[in-house]
Amino acid sequence: MSNQNYIKLFSPEKYLLNAVIIFVITTLFYFFGASLRLIDELSLFWPLNAVLAAVFVRNPFLNRSVYYFVCYSAMVVYDAFTTHWGWQSAIINLSNMVFIIVVARLLLRYSRTQDESNWALNAFNLFYTCLIGSILSSLLGSIGSTGPSSDYRQFLSLFTDWFGEQFSTGVLMMPFLLMATWPQWKTLPDFHISKIYPLLGVIVSVIASVAIGGAGSLAFPLPALIWCAIRYPLPVTALVTLLTGGIEIILLSNSIIAIHPNKPLVVSEMFSARLGIATMAICPLIVSVSVDAINRLIKQTSLRADYDYLTGIYSRSGLYEALKNKAPLMHQPDQKICVMLLDIDYFKRINDNYGHECGDIVLAAFARRLSQTVGNEGLVARLGGEEFVVACSTRSEEEGYAFAEQIRKDIELTAFRYQQQTLFITVSIGLAATSIENQTLLDTFNSQLAQADKYLYLSKRNGRNQTSMASLNECVIKV
Ligand SMILES: Nc1nc2c(ncn2[C@@H]2O[C@H](COP(=O)(O)OP(=O)(O)OP(=O)(O)O)[C@@H](O)[C@H]2O)c(=O)[nH]1
């Protein structure tokens, strides 16, 4: 739960404030739920339990008996003031608590076994958690409402009604409540008309459900919702799914979506339709969670491929990508592409004398120093082992040579630290520079890299700690 955009109301140290906020939220949503009961169309929803379960999941430190008790007390106090207090009220509110605690505890237990990015997101898990929470809560609630001596049919009708309400509200609301973040206005992608097509698809399919009717019409929005899951971020998909499911339930209960033309729904059909809508709502979420996971994986994999793990600078493939992006900048007619191949001298001795860990630290520090020296003048990558490359554009070979020498001297004078030791290293450089003619930047880079390799060999052969390149008359410039 490290995401900084999450809405934070609670804090592990502020016990009293937490208790007050829980009391206020419970009272507000109890009032809200009771007010919905007065409007026929909205009486099918009881959002309190899903909201509180989400509060407890998002703030695991709140999962203590004392906060559960505050929550329960708020419900009972509300009842005492607005209706009447009695054992029925005590049991019905207890059934609300059963849903809240079971769902929160199960989701938290599951999230502990998952990596953080996946916490409570597994839509299947949410589905089964809401199912278990709704069954237990509805059982207790129905027994509490009818009493032990009531007739079986009355109990069953109350149970299905209660269960349908808890389950559909839970499955529709919980994903959004668990995922909601403050929008990051600054980082929102640019708007393009094509982005609203999936949403339009949902609206059109709900209209089609009303126009065509019949049992199948409940599933009409599914393809458009899955389209939303592919195009929109997870919280937006969760919100669109919640609104679509909620609207479908309202339209259905008012026979605006007519399963049987000219015949209102009987209770059992309403129960089945609500379950159907909740089941449908979970599908786009499964897709959305999968798309999210795939995108993370692609990002992670490309990060791994494009950056060298040890030094954090570009790998060879990262350098190629960066060169592709830089092509327009480097492709200037009066500029030359300059490629320097750098190889640390006698690096094996560092490993042999101070250990492999020291070798790693020196490689990372060397890469940092090299990147600092090159700055915005070029691109730096590790090709492997103790071999690095710098690609830059210069006006002439001489300018490239001067730059390579500046790097070489800077490394020679840099003190590298390992534990209490100070180490000095030198580097040999092979350099090649040419103007881009009829080749692509990547082809030019590759041909110059092969040239630079030859001159690196020359630098090594001639005693190391020097830069070699082809001068105009193909002789070796030696320092
Ligand atoms: N610590 C560490 N060592 C590495 C890494 N990659 C390669 N090496 C070591 O780098 C050393 C390279 O040795 P050589 O190729 O013989 O070259 P050198 O000792 O630098 O000598 P010259 O290049 O000829 O000056 C080997 O000992 C490799 O094990 C790495 O990631 N970490």
The ligand as an SDF file (V2000), in Angstrom:
LIG
                    3D

 32 34  0  0  0  0  0  0  0  0999 V2000
   33.7040   -7.7880  -10.3300 N   0  0  0  0  0  0  0  0  0  0  0  0
   33.3910   -7.9840  -11.6000 C   0  0  0  0  0  0  0  0  0  0  0  0
   34.3160   -8.4420  -12.4540 N   0  0  0  0  0  0  0  0  0  0  0  0
   33.9950   -8.6030  -13.7500 C   0  0  0  0  0  0  0  0  0  0  0  0
   32.6930   -8.3550  -14.2260 C   0  0  0  0  0  0  0  0  0  0  0  0
   32.6660   -8.6320  -15.5470 N   0  0  0  0  0  0  0  0  0  0  0  0
   33.9150   -9.0530  -15.8870 C   0  0  0  0  0  0  0  0  0  0  0  0
   34.7130   -9.0090  -14.8020 N   0  0  0  0  0  0  0  0  0  0  0  0
   36.1100   -9.3790  -14.6910 C   0  0  0  0  0  0  0  0  0  0  0  0
   36.9120   -8.5000  -15.4620 O   0  0  0  0  0  0  0  0  0  0  0  0
   38.1380   -9.1540  -15.7030 C   0  0  0  0  0  0  0  0  0  0  0  0
   38.6090   -8.8470  -17.1040 C   0  0  0  0  0  0  0  0  0  0  0  0
   39.8610   -9.3950  -17.2100 O   0  0  0  0  0  0  0  0  0  0  0  0
   40.7040   -9.3610  -18.5460 P   0  0  0  0  0  0  0  0  0  0  0  0
   39.7730   -9.5320  -19.7260 O   0  0  0  0  0  0  0  0  0  0  0  0
   41.7940  -10.3820  -18.4040 O   0  0  0  0  0  0  0  0  0  0  0  0
   41.2580   -7.9190  -18.6700 O   0  0  0  0  0  0  0  0  0  0  0  0
   42.0600   -6.9770  -17.6700 P   0  0  0  0  0  0  0  0  0  0  0  0
   42.5100   -7.7040  -16.4460 O   0  0  0  0  0  0  0  0  0  0  0  0
   41.2050   -5.7920  -17.4660 O   0  0  0  0  0  0  0  0  0  0  0  0
   43.2970   -6.6310  -18.5120 O   0  0  0  0  0  0  0  0  0  0  0  0
   43.3530   -5.7230  -19.7880 P   0  0  0  0  0  0  0  0  0  0  0  0
   41.9490   -5.4980  -20.2880 O   0  0  0  0  0  0  0  0  0  0  0  0
   44.1520   -6.5280  -20.7700 O   0  0  0  0  0  0  0  0  0  0  0  0
   43.9980   -4.4860  -19.3810 O   0  0  0  0  0  0  0  0  0  0  0  0
   37.9150  -10.6340  -15.4450 C   0  0  0  0  0  0  0  0  0  0  0  0
   38.5910  -11.0010  -14.2590 O   0  0  0  0  0  0  0  0  0  0  0  0
   36.4090  -10.7380  -15.2370 C   0  0  0  0  0  0  0  0  0  0  0  0
   36.0830  -11.7440  -14.2820 O   0  0  0  0  0  0  0  0  0  0  0  0
   31.7110   -7.9070  -13.2980 C   0  0  0  0  0  0  0  0  0  0  0  0
   30.5560   -7.6650  -13.6140 O   0  0  0  0  0  0  0  0  0  0  0  0
   32.1140   -7.7400  -12.0030 N   0  0  0  0  0  0  0  0  0  0  0  0
  1  2  1  0
  2  3  2  0
  2 32  1  0
  3  4  1  0
  4  5  2  0
  4  8  1  0
  5  6  1  0
  5 30  1  0
  6  7  2  0
  7  8  1  0
  8  9  1  0
  9 10  1  0
  9 28  1  0
 10 11  1  0
 11 12  1  0
 11 26  1  0
 12 13  1  0
 13 14  1  0
 14 15  2  0
 14 16  1  0
 14 17  1  0
 17 18  1  0
 18 19  2  0
 18 20  1  0
 18 21  1  0
 21 22  1  0
 22 23  2  0
 22 24  1  0
 22 25  1  0
 26 27  1  0
 26 28  1  0
 28 29  1  0
 30 31  2  0
 30 32  1  0
M  END
$$$$
